[in-house]
Amino acid sequence: MFSHPWPRRVRLVSGLVLFAFVAGHLLNLSLGLASIAVVEQGRRLLLAPWQTGLGQALLLAAALAHTALGLASLATRRSLAMSRTDGVQLALGLATPPLLLAHVVSLQVLSDVDRAFAGDYRFVLAAYWIAAPRLALQQLLVILVIWAHGAIGLTSVLVLKRGWPRLAPLVIPLLFAVPITALLGFAAAGEEVLSRLPADPEWQARFAASLAVLQAHRAWLDGVENLILIGYGAAVLAAVTMLAARVLRRCARRVPVRFEDGRAASGWLGQSVLDVSRSHGIPVSYTHLTLP
């Protein structure tokens, strides 16, 4: 499947859509260094395109396509041999949907179902910093996991471009600066919530009303989350099972490989020389195959 260019292109484009969405969220969160009011103003500019029907459809299609093609890529791998970067990228990608699920279902889905729910930043920050501090820590982890996954994928594409040496001094600092400023903005906004909410009756009333709506739908939301998690878990299990079956079939047929420096190793039929060198700890610079 991945010998054809279109799955890779679809996976790249869908990943870029998701990366743009996450970047908008993080830039918006960075505005918390000024105030929550500025965050809400920035939301109208940075997140408005994703809150339209077309934007939500595009985001959902990108998420489904990227996840499905990622699992298909895992299922069709020839071996488990991969670089550390690829391994980290795979682990982060698999961890992203479960970590992000509660946030998406509790806010986006509930906002679409019940218009009485005001899932703005004032509510979210109050919920994270006062009602459920554990979710604040989970959100910090989500930010780091998703951004790292996207940043690795983006740089792995850009590094192959001719203009990368000129782009790198600009792109690399930005890839570090965006999540750092977002975390600082998240902390600053949380500090503002802790200081202002107890003295703001109107904010308290809006927060209590939205929290009541959330609690009223909690059982239904938990059911939606569980169904999605079961479906995702089944898809991951299917991909891993297919990968294991492919690896076991190939391992049954061994092929001797000898490298130019005299070292010898063995692989299975269909395995690349690079995978053989990695699995036996032979540096890539020695991966020049000669006949055994």
C-alpha positions as CSV (number, residue, x, y, z in Angstrom):
1,M,0.0,0.0,0.0
2,F,2.7,2.5,1.0
3,S,4.7,1.7,-2.1
4,H,2.3,4.1,-3.9
5,P,2.7,7.9,-3.3
6,W,-0.9,8.8,-2.6
7,P,-1.2,7.3,0.9
8,R,1.9,9.2,1.9
9,R,0.6,12.4,0.4
10,V,-2.8,12.0,2.1
11,R,-1.0,11.2,5.4
12,L,1.2,14.3,5.0
13,V,-1.6,16.7,4.1
14,S,-3.9,15.4,6.9
15,G,-1.0,15.7,9.3
16,L,-0.4,19.3,8.2
17,V,-4.1,20.1,8.7
18,L,-3.9,18.8,12.3
19,F,-0.6,20.5,12.9
20,A,-2.1,23.8,11.8
21,F,-5.1,23.3,14.1
22,V,-2.8,22.5,17.1
23,A,-0.5,25.4,16.3
24,G,-3.5,27.7,16.3
25,H,-4.6,26.4,19.8
26,L,-1.1,26.8,21.2
27,L,-0.6,30.3,19.8
28,N,-4.0,31.2,21.3
29,L,-3.0,29.7,24.6
30,S,0.2,31.8,24.5
31,L,-1.9,34.9,24.7
32,G,-2.6,33.9,28.3
33,L,0.6,35.7,29.1
34,A,-1.4,38.9,28.6
35,S,-4.8,37.9,30.1
36,I,-7.8,35.6,29.6
37,A,-9.6,38.4,27.9
38,V,-6.9,38.6,25.2
39,V,-7.1,34.8,24.9
40,E,-10.8,35.0,24.1
41,Q,-10.2,37.8,21.6
42,G,-7.5,35.8,19.9
43,R,-9.8,32.8,19.7
44,R,-12.1,34.6,17.3
45,L,-9.2,35.0,14.9
46,L,-7.0,31.9,15.4
47,L,-9.8,29.3,16.0
48,A,-12.7,30.7,14.1
49,P,-12.0,28.8,10.8
50,W,-12.2,25.5,12.7
51,Q,-15.5,26.3,14.4
52,T,-17.4,26.5,11.1
53,G,-19.2,23.4,9.6
54,L,-16.6,23.2,6.8
55,G,-13.7,23.5,9.3
56,Q,-15.0,20.9,11.6
57,A,-15.6,18.5,8.7
58,L,-12.1,19.1,7.4
59,L,-10.6,18.5,10.8
60,L,-12.6,15.3,11.4
61,A,-11.6,14.0,8.0
62,A,-8.0,14.8,8.6
63,A,-8.0,13.1,12.0
64,L,-9.6,9.9,10.7
65,A,-7.4,9.8,7.6
66,H,-4.2,10.4,9.5
67,T,-5.0,7.8,12.2
68,A,-6.1,5.2,9.7
69,L,-3.1,5.6,7.5
70,G,-0.8,5.6,10.5
71,L,-2.2,2.3,11.6
72,A,-2.0,1.0,8.1
73,S,1.6,2.0,7.9
74,L,2.2,0.1,11.2
75,A,0.4,-3.0,9.9
76,T,2.3,-3.1,6.7
77,R,5.8,-2.7,8.1
78,R,8.3,-5.3,7.1
79,S,10.0,-5.4,10.5
80,L,10.2,-3.8,13.9
81,A,13.6,-2.3,13.2
82,M,13.3,1.5,13.1
83,S,15.4,4.5,14.2
84,R,14.8,6.0,17.6
85,T,13.1,9.0,16.0
86,D,10.7,6.7,14.2
87,G,10.0,4.8,17.4
88,V,9.3,7.9,19.3
89,Q,7.1,9.2,16.5
90,L,5.1,6.0,16.5
91,A,4.7,5.9,20.3
92,L,3.5,9.6,20.4
93,G,1.1,9.0,17.5
94,L,-0.5,6.0,19.2
95,A,-0.8,7.9,22.5
96,T,-2.4,11.0,21.0
97,P,-6.0,9.9,20.4
98,P,-6.6,8.5,24.0
99,L,-5.0,11.5,25.6
100,L,-7.0,14.0,23.5
101,L,-10.3,12.2,23.6
102,A,-11.7,13.5,26.8
103,H,-11.0,17.1,25.9
104,V,-12.6,16.8,22.5
105,V,-15.7,14.9,23.6
106,S,-16.3,17.1,26.7
107,L,-15.9,20.4,24.9
108,Q,-16.6,20.1,21.2
109,V,-19.2,17.3,21.2
110,L,-21.1,18.8,24.2
111,S,-21.0,22.3,22.7
112,D,-22.7,20.9,19.6
113,V,-25.3,18.8,21.5
114,D,-26.3,21.4,24.2
115,R,-26.2,25.1,23.4
116,A,-26.5,25.9,27.1
117,F,-22.9,24.7,27.6
118,A,-20.4,27.6,27.3
119,G,-17.1,25.8,26.6
120,D,-15.1,29.0,26.3
121,Y,-11.6,29.5,27.7
122,R,-12.9,31.0,30.9
123,F,-14.8,27.8,31.6
124,V,-12.0,25.5,30.5
125,L,-9.3,27.2,32.5
126,A,-11.6,27.3,35.6
127,A,-12.4,23.7,35.2
128,Y,-8.7,22.7,34.8
129,W,-7.3,24.9,37.6
130,I,-10.0,24.7,40.2
131,A,-12.5,21.9,39.6
132,A,-10.1,19.2,38.2
133,P,-6.4,20.0,38.6
134,R,-5.6,16.5,37.4
135,L,-7.0,17.4,34.0
136,A,-4.7,20.5,33.9
137,L,-1.7,18.1,34.1
138,Q,-3.2,15.8,31.5
139,Q,-3.6,18.8,29.2
140,L,0.0,19.8,29.6
141,L,1.0,16.2,28.6
142,V,-1.4,16.4,25.6
143,I,0.3,19.6,24.4
144,L,3.8,18.1,24.7
145,V,2.8,14.8,23.0
146,I,0.9,16.2,20.1
147,W,3.3,19.0,19.4
148,A,6.3,16.6,19.6
149,H,4.6,14.2,17.2
150,G,3.8,16.9,14.7
151,A,7.2,18.6,15.0
152,I,9.0,15.3,14.3
153,G,6.8,14.6,11.3
154,L,7.3,18.1,9.9
155,T,11.1,18.2,10.3
156,S,11.4,14.7,8.8
157,V,9.8,16.1,5.6
158,L,11.5,19.4,5.5
159,V,15.0,18.0,6.1
160,L,14.8,16.4,2.7
161,K,14.2,19.7,1.0
162,R,17.0,21.7,-0.6
163,G,16.0,24.8,1.3
164,W,16.2,23.2,4.7
165,P,19.6,24.6,5.6
166,R,18.1,28.1,5.2
167,L,14.8,27.3,6.9
168,A,16.3,25.4,9.9
169,P,17.5,28.5,11.8
170,L,13.9,29.8,11.6
171,V,11.9,26.6,12.0
172,I,13.7,24.9,14.8
173,P,13.5,27.8,17.3
174,L,9.8,28.2,16.5
175,L,9.1,24.5,17.1
176,F,10.6,25.0,20.6
177,A,9.1,28.4,21.3
178,V,5.5,27.7,20.5
179,P,4.9,25.0,23.1
180,I,7.0,26.8,25.7
181,T,5.0,30.0,25.3
182,A,1.8,28.0,25.3
183,L,2.7,26.4,28.6
184,L,3.7,29.7,30.1
185,G,0.4,31.2,28.9
186,F,-1.5,28.3,30.3
187,A,0.2,28.8,33.7
188,A,-0.4,32.6,33.7
189,A,-4.0,32.2,32.7
190,G,-4.4,29.7,35.5
191,E,-3.0,32.1,38.0
192,E,-5.5,34.7,36.8
193,V,-8.4,32.2,37.2
194,L,-7.3,31.4,40.8
195,S,-7.2,35.1,41.7
196,R,-10.2,36.4,39.9
197,L,-12.9,33.7,40.0
198,P,-13.5,33.8,43.8
199,A,-14.3,37.5,43.5
200,D,-16.4,37.5,40.3
201,P,-20.0,36.4,41.0
202,E,-21.0,36.6,37.3
203,W,-18.1,34.3,36.3
204,Q,-18.9,31.9,39.2
205,A,-22.5,31.7,38.0
206,R,-21.6,31.0,34.4
207,F,-19.0,28.4,35.5
208,A,-21.5,26.7,37.8
209,A,-24.2,26.6,35.0
210,S,-21.8,25.1,32.4
211,L,-20.4,22.6,35.0
212,A,-24.0,21.5,35.8
213,V,-24.6,20.9,32.1
214,L,-21.4,18.9,31.8
215,Q,-22.3,16.8,34.9
216,A,-25.8,16.2,33.5
217,H,-24.4,14.7,30.3
218,R,-21.5,13.0,32.0
219,A,-22.8,9.4,31.7
220,W,-23.6,9.9,28.0
221,L,-20.2,11.5,27.3
222,D,-18.4,8.7,29.2
223,G,-20.3,6.2,27.0
224,V,-19.2,8.0,23.8
225,E,-15.6,8.1,25.0
226,N,-15.7,4.4,25.9
227,L,-17.1,3.5,22.4
228,I,-14.4,5.5,20.7
229,L,-11.6,4.0,22.9
230,I,-12.9,0.5,22.2
231,G,-12.9,1.1,18.5
232,Y,-9.5,2.7,18.5
233,G,-8.1,-0.1,20.7
234,A,-9.5,-2.7,18.3
235,A,-7.9,-0.9,15.4
236,V,-4.5,-0.7,17.1
237,L,-4.7,-4.4,18.1
238,A,-5.6,-5.4,14.5
239,A,-2.6,-3.4,13.2
240,V,-0.2,-4.9,15.7
241,T,-1.6,-8.4,15.0
242,M,-1.1,-8.0,11.2
243,L,2.5,-6.7,11.8
244,A,3.3,-9.6,14.1
245,A,2.0,-12.1,11.5
246,R,4.0,-10.5,8.7
247,V,7.2,-10.5,10.9
248,L,6.7,-14.1,11.9
249,R,6.2,-15.2,8.3
250,R,9.3,-13.4,7.1
251,C,11.4,-14.6,10.1
252,A,10.9,-18.2,9.0
253,R,13.1,-17.6,5.9
254,R,16.6,-16.4,6.8
255,V,19.0,-14.8,4.3
256,P,22.7,-14.3,4.9
257,V,24.2,-10.8,4.5
258,R,27.8,-9.8,4.5
259,F,29.0,-6.2,4.7
260,E,32.1,-4.6,3.1
261,D,34.0,-4.4,6.4
262,G,33.7,-8.2,6.8
263,R,30.9,-8.4,9.3
264,A,28.2,-10.9,8.6
265,A,24.6,-11.0,9.7
266,S,21.3,-12.6,8.6
267,G,17.9,-11.2,7.8
268,W,14.7,-12.5,6.5
269,L,13.3,-12.5,3.0
270,G,12.1,-9.1,2.0
271,Q,13.9,-7.2,4.7
272,S,16.0,-4.2,3.7
273,V,19.8,-4.1,4.2
274,L,19.3,-1.0,6.4
275,D,16.9,-3.0,8.7
276,V,19.4,-5.8,8.9
277,S,22.2,-3.4,9.9
278,R,20.0,-1.7,12.5
279,S,18.8,-5.0,14.1
280,H,22.4,-6.2,14.4
281,G,23.8,-2.8,15.6
282,I,26.0,-2.3,12.5
283,P,26.5,1.4,11.6
284,V,24.7,2.7,8.6
285,S,28.0,3.7,7.0
286,Y,28.8,0.0,6.6
287,T,25.6,-1.1,4.9
288,H,27.0,-1.9,1.5
289,L,25.9,-5.4,0.6
290,T,28.2,-7.9,-1.1
291,L,27.3,-11.4,-2.1
292,P,27.8,-14.0,0.7
